[in-house]
Amino acid sequence: MPLVSIITPAYNAEKYIAETIESVLQQTFSDWEMLITDDGSTDNTALIIKQYAEKDSRIIYLYQENGKQGKARNLAIKNAKGTYLAFIDADDLWVENKLEKQLAIYKQYPEVDLIYTSGISFSGSISNVIKVFHEKAGMIDSTEMYDTMLKGKSLPNLSVIVKKSWVDKVGGLGEQPEMQNAEDYQLWLKLLDRGCQMYGIDESLFYYRLHENQVTTDDSMAFTEAIHAVFFADLTKINRKEKRKILINRTNKYLLHYIDIISNEQIEKILNLYKNPLSDYRRYWLNRLLLLLGKGVFKRYYYR
């Protein structure tokens, strides 16, 4: 049985999937399996994955009709045999000793359930650094992290390694269409809600690729998806009324802050959150009226 199962969803990823697989093959820790779910690709993604799988039995090809990331990841998790799960998407890369460094933490602190790291976003080549993500290091207070995540913080999924038993305990990732692109965010929330112990490594151990074909290019913060992710999450530490209040406050702040730069289509998506799922019809119609009067009126009203 492999110690680590690497979970990778892939949809029309022929341009980058080989680089992603190579970054896994170059890991200094070798006791892993890589389960790649082809999410109904129509390009050469399947051919590339199968070529690697023929050469290395640790690489496993799975297929499903297009069902988006949550369903693709869950299929891989269902077939995973490892004690730990690690996540990497089909266009991202790991530093060669990422798994080794994270597993050393498990050895040192066996009570830890999930370990994340800092990392780098890039465009084109990894030398073209766009941003460095610095994460809080050391043992993390679960309650504090839970509150922070409810306000909008997430973890890059390619930074995470987690005990599979915990992911099984919370029922895996959400598969609702409305929350895709934020299904990993929901998973972290569910884990923290049930007391998952996290540990951070403030060292850049991943490369997150930015490119025009990403599913979140048009809405990089995946804001509406994140709201649906919280709404659909089965959380035990907050009741429905508290959850609704948190989501309405987040939506108000986001709409006010980004009103000048988000598209009309995105504004429409955000306004529809008040109707469904938040059922705040009064605010929905009030915001519509204010926006008809102009973004300046809308901002003055909210600032007041």
N, C-alpha and C positions, 0 to 999 in steps of 0.2 A: 504494500500500500504506500502511495506517495505521501510525504508529509504535507506538501502544499499543493492545492488545486488552484490553478490560475484560470480565472473566468473572463472570457472575451466574447462580446457580441460583435458581429461583423455584418454590415450591410453595404453592398457595392463599394468594397474597401480595397479593390485591386491595386490602387495607387500606393497604398501605405502598409498593407497587411504584412508583406514580407519583412519590412524593416522592424515592425512590431515583434514578429516571431523571432527574428535574429536577436533583438535585444533581450528576449527571454532565454534563448539558447546560450547567450554569452554570460548568463548569471554565474557567479562563482559558487552559488549553492545549486546543486543539481537534482535533489530529490523532489521533483515536482512533476505534475502532469498539467497540460494546457488544454482546456476544453474550449473550443471555438465554435460558437453557434452561428451558422450562416442564416441570417434572418431574411431568407427569400431573395438573395442577391440575384441580379440579372446580368452582372458582368462576369469577370474571370476570378472573382473571389474564391469560389469553391475549388477551382482548378489549382490555384496557388496553395491553398491550405492543404489539399490532398497530396500535393507534391512533397510538402514538408512532412506530412503524416506518414508517407511511405518510407521516408528516410529515418524518422525518429518516432518510435512507438509512444513516446510521452505526449505527443501532439494528437489530439482526438478531434475529429470533425463531426459536428452535429448539424442537423438541418431542421428548420421549421418554415412554414409559410410566414410571410411578413407579419410580425406581431409586436414589433418595437422592442426597446432595450430591456424593459422589465421582464417580459416573457422570455426573451432570449437568454438573459442571465439566469433566470430561474431554471430553465431547461438544463443549462450547464451545471448549476448547483445540484440539481436532482441527480445528475450522473457523476458528481464529484466523489472521490474516495479519500481525499486528504483530510487531515485533522484541521488544517487552516485553509482559508480561502483568501486569495489575492486577486485584485481586479486590475485589468488593463484593457482599454479600448483598442480597436483595430487601427488606430492612427497615432498612438502614443508610444513612448519609449521609457525604459527604465535604465538607471545607472547600473553597471554590471554587478555591484555588490549590495544592491537594495535588499533582496531577500535575506542575504547573510546577516546584514546589520539588524534587520527587524527580528529575525529568529534568535539572535544573541540576546535581545531584550527579553524575549519569552523565557529564555534560560535563566536570566538574572532575576526576573520578576514573574514567576509563574501565575500570580494572581491577575495579571493583565490579560484582558480579553481582546482588545483591538489596538493596533499600533498604526499611526499615520506618520507621514514625513513632510518636510518642506520640499519645494521643487521649483521648476522653471518652465515658463511658457515660451515658445519659440515659433518662428515662422520661416519656412524654407529649410534652412540648415540649423542645427542645434547651436551653432556659433552666433546666430541672429537672435539674441535673447530679447524678449519683449517685456517680461516681468519675472521677478523672483518672489515666490510665495514663501513667506516666513510663518511657521506655525509655532504655537506655544510648546515648549519642550518639557519633558519629564512627565510625572504622574499627573493626570488631569482630574480635577474635582468634577464628578459626574453631574451633580446638580447644577453647578455653575455652567458647565458646557451645555447642558440641556436647555437652560434658560437662554444662553447665547444663540443656540441654534434655532430656537423658536422665534428669535428676532431676525433670523435670516442667514446666519453663518452656516456654511457647509464645509465638507472635506472633499478634496479631489479624490474620486474613487480610485484612481491609479496609484494613490499614495498608501492605500489601506491594505492591511492584512488583518484577518479576524478569525477567531475560532468558529469553525463551521457549526458547532453545536448551538452557538448563539444565534446565528442566522436562521437555523432550523427552528429555534425556539420562537422567533417572532414571525415565522411564516414567510420568510424570504422577502422579495421585493414586490412592490405594488405593480399591478399590470393595467390599471385603468388608463385609457387613452389620454385623458385630460391631464395626467400628471407625468407623462413620459418626458424625459430630459431632467426630471427631478426625483426619479424613483430611488436613486441612491441616497439623496438627501432624506427622503422619508425613512429609509432603512436606518440611517444613523440616529434619527429621532427615536424610532421604535426601540433600538438597542439601548440608548441612554435612558429612555423612559422605564426600562426594566432593570436598570442598574449596571449596565455594561461598563467595565473599567477600561478607560483609554489611556494611552501613553503616546506622547509626541516626540519625534526626533527632528530637531531643527537643523537638518542637513538636507541639501538638495539632492534627492535620490530619484527624481523622475523628470521627464520632459513632456510637457503638454503641448501638443501641436495645434497651432491656429491656422485654419485654412478656410477657403470660401465654401467648401462643401459640407461643413459641420452642420449637424441638425440644429444647433443653437446659435448659428451665425446671426440670424435676424433678430434674436432675442437672447443675447448672450447671458443675461442674468436668469433666464427661464423663470421669470417672476410669477406669471400666472400659473405655470406648472407647479412651482413651489407652494403656492397657496393651496392648490388642489391636493398636493402631497400631504400637507398638514391636515387639511380637512378630512381626507380619507384615512389618515393614520389612526390606528386603534391605540390611543394613548390613555394610560391609567392615572397619570398624575394631575391631569387637568380635565375638568368636565366640559361638556359641549358649549355651555355659555362662556366659559373662560377662553376656550379655543376660538370661538367666534369673535370675541372682543380683541384677542391678539391679532387675528387675521384682518379685521377691519382696520385696526390701527396701522398695521403694516401696509395695507393697501392704500390708505389715505396718504401716508408719508411717501410712498413710492410714487404715486400719481402726482403729488405736489412737486417732488424733487425733480422728476424726469419729464414733466409736462411739455417742456420746450424742445426736447430732443427725440422723444419717442414718436413713432408713426401713428397716423390716425387709426390704422388697423390694430396696433397695440393698445391704444387708448380704448378702442371698442372692446377688446378682450378684457381689459382691466375693469371697465365699467360693468361688464357682464358678470364679473365676480360678485358684485353687490346683489345681483338677482339670483345667481346660482353659482356657488353654493351658499352664499352668506345670507340670503333672504332679507337683505336690507333695502327694501324697495324705495323707501323715502329718500335715502342717500343716493340711490341710483338715479331717480328722476331729478333730484336737486342738482346733482353733478352734471347731468345732461343739459339742464337749463343754464347753468353757469357757463358751461363750455360753449353753448350757443351764443352767449354774450361776449365770448372771447377768453383766451387763456389768461390775459391780464386780470380780468374780473375774477376768474377762478382762483388765481394765486392770491389776490388781495383778500378775497373772502376767507381762504384757508389760513393765511398769515394772521388775520384779525382774530 
